[in-house]
Each structure stands twice: as structure tokens, then as C-alpha cells.
Amino acid sequence: MKGRAALLTVLGLLGLSMVTTRFQVVAPTALRAGTAPLTRLSVVAADNLRRAVLTVTQERQRAGQMATLQKQNDALRQRNELLTREVSRLRQVVKITTTQAPNALGIAQVVAVDPSPLLARVDVNKGSRDGVRLRMPVTVPRGLVGQVTGVSETRATVLALVDPESSVGVTLQGNRGGRGVARGVPPDRLRAEFSRSVPIKPGDVLVTNSLGGVFPVGIPVGTVEKVLPLGANDINRTVIVKPAVDVGVVEDVTILEGL
């Protein structure tokens, strides 16, 4: 009885297995073959979409990084320009203190120019709070610019040599003698007068002398451009002078303490 029951159990399980296998849902071969390209296409499309999204994200990140780097580069360039200009200013002060006068007050920047063609005056960004006073000489490495004629707390007005109200004592460079006075002739020349006995000629360089007690001695003023003919009754020789400094293009000047 036991053996018969076991045989029946095995036969029952075998039958159940056959029935289950017979009715299992299996995709036909033709159906699998037809859907395979669609499956591959969907996989490729999804992969391409993923790559496109990743590329866009990376491009945006790179654009943001480039913008940040550009801002940093612009800031560094601006700082470099400021430092370069500051170095140039310091070199200007050093050159002036070694070649013109040792008592430089400091550098000032030209911030305004008188628009009148008959005047030659500029404003600088240093004033009384910086130690600037009236009659202080103003210069650049190439030569004399003029002197301070007006001062406020934060600004000063500089009367340039070519202004009609300007005058400066001059002499021939190289200890060649001759004392004269040069006055401004707008818009860009000076007229200097010397004793008729002074052997002055075109090309001679004029520098400051001690007349007036305002400017240190020996600062370049300009170059003789023309010697006017002497009249029968003239007691002085008149010359036209091209100034050493074109005040119209000056950006930074050095203010001297004065004598």
C-alpha cells in the first residue's frame, strides 16, 4: 500500500509539471524577432538622450567656469594696470628727485583741464589736506609744468608755463650764462627775453634760474625755436620757445615743496 501511494504521488507531480509547462506563456519566435529592432532603437535613443543631457550640463558648467575665469582675469588685468601705473609714478618721483629737486611732495593726477584756448590751467587731485600750498612748483621728468595758483582741500589749480599770466626765470643750459624771463604765449609757446649780448640761437635749451625764488634751478623749460630779429632800438633779444612739456597730454605730475 505504501509503495502504491508513493507511485501515485510521483505520477501526480509529473502530470502537474507537464500541464504547467504546456500552458506557460512564451513569446513566439516571430514576435521576438519583430520587436528586437524596436528594443534596440529605444535603448539607443535613451542612451543618446542621456548623453545629450550630460553634454548640455557639462557645457553649462564650462560656460559658468569660463565666465568666472574671465571675471578673475579682468580683475587681475585691472590690478596689474593699477600696479604698473603706480610703479611708473614712483619712478617719476625718483627721477625728479635725482635730476631736478630732492624735495618732492608727491604725485598728483590731472583731473580737469581749462577749456579756454587762451588759458593753460589744469586741476589736480591733491589739495591742502595733502600739504599742497600756493606757488609750489609742478613738474614731470621731461621738464617744468608750472606752479600752483589755487588750492582747495582736495584739489589744486596749476598755472602752466604757456598761460599768458605765467612767467619764469630762465637761463641757457650748461652754465652758458644769460638771465632772461619767459612768459606764456597761448596756445603752446613761450616768449623769452635776454640781454642782446647773450649768444642765444635756435636749438638752445632753457632751464630755470633763481629769478623769482619759486622754482629750483636747472629744471628744463623748453627749446629755443626762433630768434626774432633785433630792431635798431631793441635792448633785449627776444626768442620763441617750444616748452619741454605739452600740458595737454600730461596725466600725472609731481608737486615740489618749493624753495
Secondary structure as UniProt FT lines:
FT   HELIX           2..22
FT   HELIX           29..99
FT   STRAND          104..113
FT   TURN            117..118
FT   STRAND          121..124
FT   HELIX           128..130
FT   TURN            134..135
FT   STRAND          137..140
FT   TURN            141..142
FT   STRAND          143..151
FT   STRAND          156..160
FT   TURN            161..162
FT   TURN            164..165
FT   STRAND          167..172
FT   TURN            173..175
FT   STRAND          179..185
FT   TURN            186..188
FT   STRAND          189..195
FT   TURN            196..197
FT   TURN            202..203
FT   STRAND          205..208
FT   HELIX           211..213
FT   TURN            217..218
FT   STRAND          220..227
FT   TURN            232..233
FT   STRAND          236..243
FT   HELIX           247..249
FT   STRAND          252..256
//
